[in-house]
Amino acid sequence: MRTVHRFLALAGAAVVMVGVAACNNDNMSSSTPILTQANAESLATNVVADVAGEIETATLDGAAGATASFSASVPGASAAATQCIPTKSPSPIVDTDKDGVPDSIRIDYTGCVLSYPLSTDTISGTIDVIDPTSAVADHAVKRVFTDFRRAVVDLLSGEHWSETQNGVRTASRDTTVLHTSETNFRTDFVYANGNNAEHVRTWESIFTADVPGSIQPNTLLPSGTWSVNGTSSWTRPKGTYSLTVTTNPALHYNASCTVAPRFDAGKITAVVMKGTQTMTVTIEFTACGQYTVTRS
């Protein structure tokens, strides 16, 4: 068992990945474990990053929320997010059913650079926000990610890492419950040491606010529970693993956490298969941004 003390959104994820990627060994014989502890922690970091990534855009319903997602992943980033003013098109924005979700807009993050005391965070790519039911005021939304990339440079070490998202995520919500789904949604990770990984997933997620009626569009999520279920494939340079992911108990998202991801309780269980071998990786949150990784 090893405790990952801090995640710090993508930057922290990559810091953890650097530590485990160098000692990964994917050339396993049938008599050795499917994953070493280092492998399991690397996998866990990618899974946690993608769960946190869903929260980043969970309430992005239109142009007004184009920069709100940064604060979801990086506590204290709301001021820095004003440095990034993405472009939106077309103009004027059309909302046929007047439900707050535009019929179709493209948010282009090209040239967005966020500056922090110890790092810079460059955002690029596009997110298309589409109302799949533009004639019905039901708050349904489809988000299409195209090369949506976040690249981080550590100003002290000069190291850099990135994650790039491609795929379609659909969502529906009221003011208490939010439901999202994605099919073959892909995240590509590049670590500071040059290694890489790919995570392609088909997930269903449900968020339930602790305080009924507190979910609002284009703002940060309130505190609540986040359940994720589905399958995915995790690919390293020397192998691909099949995952079945569940959360039981559900993750608790704490909007007041000062470190990311803002989960302070709950458990992610990933049943991992490669060939005829199977292993269970358990990711259990113990406090804000802290979790343990165990194999069984």
HUHU-V12974 format. One line per field, one symbol per residue. ss: DSSP state (h for helix, s for strand, l for the rest). A space follows every 50 residues. Layout:
# HUHU-V12974
ss=???
This chain:
# HUHU-V12974
ss=lsssllllhhhhhhhhhhhhhlllllllllllllllhhhhhhhhhhhhhh hhhhhhllllllhhhllhhhhhhllllllhhhhlllssslllllllllll lllssssslllsssslllssssssssssssllllllllllssssssssss sssslllllsssssssssssssslllsssssssssssssslllllsssss sssssssssllllllllllllllsssssssssssssllssssssssslll ssslllllllllssslssssssssllsssssssssssllssssssl
